[in-house]
Amino acid sequence: MKNLLEKTFRISESGSTIKTEIVAGLTTFFAMCYIVLVNPGQISGATEGPIWNAVFVGSIIAAVAGTLLMAFLAKLPFAQAAGMGLNSFFFVCFVLTAMNAGVDPVEGYQAGLVIIFLSGLVFIILSATGLRHKIATALPECLKKSIPAGIGLFIALLGFKAAGIIVADRYTLVSLANLTDWSIAGPALAAFLGILIIAILNKFNVKGSIILGILATTVFYYLFTATAPVWDPTPIGETFKDFGEIGITAIFKPESWTNAFSAEYIGGVFSAILLIITFCLVDMFDTVGTLYGAAAEANMLDENGDPIRMNKAMLCDSIATLTGSVLGTSTITTFVESSAGVAAGGRTGLTSLVTSLCFVVCLFLSPIASIIPSQATAPALVFVGVLMLKNFSKVDMSDMRSAVPAFLTLIMMPLTYSIANGIGIGAIAYVIITLCTGKYSKQDIVITIIAILFAIRFALVFTGTYPVYVF
């Protein structure tokens, strides 16, 4: 076995050992395993039901498949799973939109999977033709840095809302929850303590700080609400049943494709095209940022300063997104938590192999997941939002050509409850300011095309062609 692993992953050649790779794989898993609990709740908007069950199984299998691709195709110590922010965006665009339109949210969920499938297909084409690299280098740096930061604010907002810490207000839009009512204040306090616990554990470099925070918050929740968790072993069968009936079959249903381009479910063909572009772009820059960061930490950059085997890593990412859509989950992306495994010494695909095997075990933990309330997973959303905001510090705020588009991208995502709106408004602002200040160049053609598409989309909403809640 040792010789086989050595031959497959060239562990010694990479300056590592089998023991180190195994420890690194476990480290990466415990750093990102919170996604097993968070992703189903984010996509379904609930902690139970057929969509939750389908996504629970689908997201785990997709994580296994994507991480195995990294292990054997790219042979890199990076793991993949459903991207944070993109899963929330999926819920808002498809599941919530279906609810607002008065149609079955399951059908909205299945229509959304078609959009994810197509975005993955576009990503594969871009990666295979080399266009991905050209697009990645053509977008303005201010938008590259503000998009992940805006997504961070967006998912933090969702986390505070799920925790019950902030609530809707007819006069001020949002406000602090009514803390005089302990039935509201208790769960909110549990979630707030969870955020602090994750931060403290992370400060001390405790492995698995997020999942430990989720478990601690669960304990606080039941203590503060004076209730007991209900252990129900039956969801395992029901979970796999829903996965088979509404998850893995979605993109094979003709009605899913019809709904994906209908005005009722998505907002029409044009909205569907923009959604495909948006999911593809966000996935692309999320993955590029993660690869550069993790590869730099592991000293795995080539002579040009690019991650080694980057094209293969991007191909793994696009194939995983395609696979994830078939399995019933949102966009799969390379996880920034892979850096934890790299920091532990992971240098080869064996790290990814170990991580993927750990995810397999999670398939049979749905009874445990069923007792964890949404207030317990909310701290994970807020903390991930904190981590994603660090990108914004690299924006040149002294240059208004960078500062204004970056700020609009950042702030409009949470305020309009849409990642796409933030990207669109930021892109339009950048192009207009660049044109008016005489700084326009050939490199701005890509962002101009994106800005024009979004401008058309906003015009269609303004004229009432598409409903405003879509997108």
Secondary structure as UniProt FT lines:
FT   HELIX           2..9
FT   TURN            11..15
FT   HELIX           18..32
FT   TURN            33..34
FT   HELIX           35..44
FT   HELIX           50..69
FT   HELIX           70..74
FT   STRAND          80..82
FT   TURN            84..85
FT   HELIX           86..90
FT   HELIX           91..96
FT   HELIX           97..100
FT   TURN            101..102
FT   HELIX           105..129
FT   HELIX           131..138
FT   HELIX           141..163
FT   STRAND          166..169
FT   TURN            170..172
FT   STRAND          173..176
FT   TURN            179..180
FT   HELIX           182..203
FT   TURN            204..205
FT   TURN            207..208
FT   HELIX           209..225
FT   HELIX           235..242
FT   HELIX           243..247
FT   TURN            248..249
FT   HELIX           250..252
FT   HELIX           254..260
FT   TURN            263..266
FT   HELIX           269..297
FT   TURN            298..299
FT   TURN            303..304
FT   TURN            308..309
FT   HELIX           310..327
FT   STRAND          332..334
FT   TURN            336..337
FT   HELIX           338..343
FT   TURN            344..345
FT   HELIX           349..362
FT   TURN            363..364
FT   HELIX           366..369
FT   TURN            370..371
FT   HELIX           374..389
FT   HELIX           390..394
FT   TURN            397..398
FT   HELIX           400..416
FT   HELIX           419..436
FT   TURN            437..438
FT   HELIX           442..444
FT   HELIX           445..462
FT   TURN            463..464
FT   TURN            468..469
//
